[in-house]
Amino acid sequence: MPLTRLIVQQFRNIKACDIELSTGFNFIIGPNGSGKTSLLEAIYLLGHGRSFKSSLTGRVIQNDCQELFVHGRFLNSDQFEIPIGINKQRDGSTEVKIGGQSGQKLAQLAKVLPLQLIHPEGFELLTDGPKFRRAFIDWGVFHSEPGFFEAWGRFKRLSKQRNALLKTATSYRELSYWDRDLAQLAEQIDGWRRTYVEQMKTLAEEMCQSFLPEFEIKLGYYRGWEKDTPYGELLERNFERDQSLGYTFSGPNKADLRIKVNNTPVEDVLSRGQLKLMMCALRLRKGSILQS
């Protein structure tokens, strides 16, 4: 584990704790209600800036307290310890510190402390909508391509502007200026995603196969629009359809990781227990790629 020390204050049922951690495996043992899950939740908060159980800050701050603190020491690739920390207030404000410098962004915290969460209900990755699998891909791309976060954020902002213009535009000419930038970003994002999926595909399939040897498992990448059509051309061609819908129908925001078992969608074949095994295999494979 890259965390060598964890300090938690006023988080859930943890008033205060200070734990030295091993750089290898760490096992948290204790009776029910002793705070094991809260400790894991605090670590997740330190890497993601939010809880995996609740989106409401007030629910994770200890009763009668106005704020929580989670601090840690992170062992980087050069074996130097870097202090990191997050402070959350009941009013929703957040302060992030990295290396003693305040005013850092949550995205920078995620870069420093990449985390994978495996939990009993995590098979939503396989059974729920494409956004979960898209997030699965984007986590890996975020940690391998420095420009991805900014490009994806800019694409989403331009998409919102385009959708607003669709409601008032009388011809495609009014959108063409925006669409040039949008198309360039879409192709760049798609290229990064495709490269990442190709990098993990074979090894992920092998790991899934080792967990579920009785099945043939295949992963495929869908970029969100027609395979052989440039995105700029698609935007122009589908202008009238998008205008009638009031939003841009196709694009990187519809990308998906398609998983089939014996040539059938995974949710139609596997039991809940088997879905959990596949979810574990995929997340372990993704974590190992980050370490390689």
Residue pairs with C-beta under 8 A, 6 or more apart in sequence:
1 21
1 22
1 23
1 24
1 25
1 26
2 23
2 74
2 75
2 76
2 113
3 21
3 43
3 46
3 72
3 73
3 74
3 75
3 113
4 20
4 21
4 23
4 72
4 73
4 74
4 75
4 81
5 18
5 19
5 20
5 21
5 72
5 73
6 17
6 18
6 19
6 21
6 39
6 42
6 43
6 46
6 70
6 71
6 72
7 17
7 18
7 19
7 69
7 70
7 71
7 72
8 14
8 16
8 17
8 39
8 42
8 68
8 69
8 70
8 71
9 15
9 16
9 68
9 69
9 70
10 16
10 61
10 62
10 65
10 67
10 68
10 69
11 38
11 41
11 42
11 45
11 60
11 61
11 62
11 68
11 69
11 70
12 35
12 38
12 41
12 42
12 60
12 62
13 33
13 35
13 38
13 62
14 35
14 38
14 39
14 42
14 62
15 62
17 35
17 39
19 39
23 75
28 36
28 39
28 40
29 36
30 36
41 51
41 52
41 53
41 60
42 70
43 70
43 72
43 115
44 50
44 51
44 52
44 115
44 117
45 51
45 60
45 70
45 86
45 88
46 70
46 71
46 72
46 84
46 85
46 86
46 109
46 113
47 109
47 110
47 113
47 114
47 115
48 106
48 109
48 110
48 115
49 86
49 94
49 96
49 106
49 109
49 110
51 59
51 60
52 117
52 119
53 60
54 60
57 88
57 89
57 90
57 92
58 90
60 68
60 88
61 67
61 68
61 88
61 90
62 68
66 89
66 90
67 87
67 88
67 89
67 90
68 87
68 88
69 85
69 86
69 87
70 85
70 86
71 83
71 84
71 85
71 86
72 83
72 84
72 85
72 113
73 81
73 82
73 83
73 84
74 81
74 82
74 83
74 84
74 112
74 113
75 81
75 82
76 82
82 98
82 99
82 112
83 97
83 98
83 99
83 100
84 97
84 98
84 99
84 109
84 112
84 113
85 96
85 97
86 94
86 95
86 96
86 97
86 109
87 94
87 95
87 97
88 94
94 106
95 102
95 103
96 102
96 103
96 104
96 105
96 106
96 108
96 109
97 104
98 104
98 108
98 109
98 112
107 149
110 142
111 142
111 143
114 139
114 143
114 290
116 283
116 284
116 286
116 287
117 283
118 279
118 280
118 283
118 284
120 276
122 276
122 279
122 283
123 272
123 275
123 276
123 278
123 279
124 132
125 132
125 133
125 136
125 279
125 282
125 283
126 133
126 259
126 266
126 267
126 270
126 275
126 278
126 279
127 266
127 267
127 275
130 254
130 255
130 256
133 256
133 257
133 259
134 255
134 256
134 257
136 257
136 282
136 286
137 193
137 196
137 197
137 221
137 255
137 257
138 148
138 152
138 193
139 286
140 196
140 200
140 286
140 289
140 290
141 148
141 192
141 193
141 196
142 148
142 149
143 290
144 192
144 196
144 290
145 192
145 196
147 188
148 189
148 192
151 185
151 188
151 189
152 189
152 252
154 185
155 182
155 185
155 186
155 189
155 252
155 253
156 253
158 178
158 181
158 182
158 185
159 182
159 248
159 251
159 253
161 178
162 175
162 178
162 179
162 182
162 248
163 246
163 247
163 248
165 174
165 175
165 178
166 175
166 242
166 243
166 246
166 247
166 248
167 246
169 175
169 243
172 236
172 239
175 235
175 239
176 236
179 232
179 235
179 236
180 232
182 231
182 232
182 235
182 251
183 230
183 231
183 232
183 235
186 231
186 251
186 252
187 230
187 231
189 252
190 223
190 224
190 231
190 252
190 255
193 221
193 223
193 252
193 255
194 221
194 223
197 219
197 221
197 257
198 221
199 289
200 285
200 286
200 289
201 219
201 221
203 285
203 288
203 289
204 219
204 281
204 282
204 285
204 286
205 217
205 218
205 219
207 281
207 282
207 284
207 285
208 217
208 278
208 281
208 282
208 285
209 215
209 216
209 217
210 281
211 277
211 278
211 280
211 281
212 261
212 270
212 274
212 277
212 278
212 281
215 261
215 262
215 269
215 270
216 261
216 262
216 263
217 259
217 260
217 261
217 278
218 259
218 260
218 263
219 257
219 258
219 259
220 257
220 258
220 259
220 260
221 255
221 256
221 257
221 258
222 254
222 255
222 256
222 257
222 258
223 252
223 255
224 250
224 251
224 252
224 253
224 254
224 255
224 256
225 231
225 234
225 250
225 251
225 254
226 234
226 250
231 251
234 250
235 242
235 248
238 249
238 250
241 249
242 248
242 249
259 265
259 266
259 278
260 266
261 269
261 270
262 269
266 275
266 278
267 275
270 278
